[in-house]
Amino acid sequence: MTRAVAAVAVAAALLAAAVVVAVATPSHRATAAAAVVQVDNSKITYDTFGARIDAHDGRIVQDPAGVLWLFGTSYGCGFRFNKPSAYCGVRVYRSTDAQTWTPAGAVGGMYAFDALGPEWQNLCGGAAFGCFEAMPARRPDGTWVMWIQAGHLHAGYRVLTAPAPGGPYTPTGVDPVLAVSDGSGLPYGAETIYPDPTDPATAWLAYTTIDHVTKPGTSIHDIVVEKLDPTWTTGGGPHVRLGLLHSEGPGLFKRGNTWYLTYSDPACAYCATGTGWATAPSPLGPWSATRGQLRSGSCGGQPTGVDVLRGSAGKTWYVWQVDRWVRGPNNTLIPNQYLANNYLAPITFNANGSIPVQTCTGRWTF
């Protein structure tokens, strides 16, 4: 076992111990839960044990009981993008107010699955580019399905399933097959899975294709929306390409009768980019040719997507999720993003369903 991998085990053991201590003091937790808590984007978000939230480029989903579950790539063990380092895995947190987050992964009290084994380390370690974009969804049969980007693989993604939102997630063992591939060595990028609210048995995958072949020396990032098969673990259904040139990180959701697609505009790893958006009457389009931006710079980060969540009194929130990546001197890339913070804020809509330029929100109550 390498030192970096051993660090993962140590971190898991420490937090598992913290969970035991926390369970022994329920009165404090109950008092905190009773208070009205605001989501505060003006400060660093810590979990209920005092550690930074360590879940990036992921998603917030809601279970049938209304509990929020935050998933994301962990950097806490020392993972460094494109550098020899251990893969930390996917962190999981739960919350009822979108601000007070408790570690809730089934593995070690933190993780969605056990990433310490050689298969995950060889697949997702920093020297192998890494694995990102942990995107879960709940099937009607109660099974949770998670897609994870492993872009250097020919298949592009790993798919896992679990009996509960916190896991443990188990790989299906079968590579997903999608309709669009450009034949290059890095065919796929960031993705998201979204259950169809009007057809609970159906889910859609929006994913990034990266074309190095059509125009040598360039990198064309387009986005595809594709219907998944009934298991939600592979493609094979109808699909549509948006015809974008340099975008990634799609988010897909429906509001009323309109479908929305958001994306990082432009594609840029660990940058502060704009959030582009387009609309369509169905996931297969036609997607609007005239596209807008929620905001240039995305309030200091890179968008992950828009989470559709039920708040107090049954109100529906469309929550814009952004990774506020940390940059070095002269705006240089920092390979480890443990210090990066999340930005969460509801987006607003015009009367005609279009999205105006958003104002960066400091505080709000879920």
Buried (B, 14 or more C-beta within 10 A) or exposed (E): EEEBBEBBBEBBEBBBEBBEEBEEEEEEBEEEBEEEBEBBBEEEBEBBBEBBBBBBBBBBBBBEEEEBBBBBBBBBBBBBBEEEBBBBBBBBBBBBBBBBBBBBBBBBBBBBBBBBEEEBBEBBBBBBBBBBBBBBBBBEEEBBBBBBBBBBBEBBBBBBBBEBBBBBBEBBEEBBEBBBBBEBEBBBBBBBBBBBEEEEEBBBBBBBBBBBEEEEEEBBBBBBBBBBBEBBBBBEBEBBBBEBBBBBBBBBBBBEEBBBBBBBBBBBBBBBBBBBBBBBEBBBBEBBEEBBBBBEBBBBBBBBBBBBBEBEEEEEBBBBBBBBBBEEEEEEBBBBBBEBBBBBBBBEBEEEEEBEEBEBBEEBEB
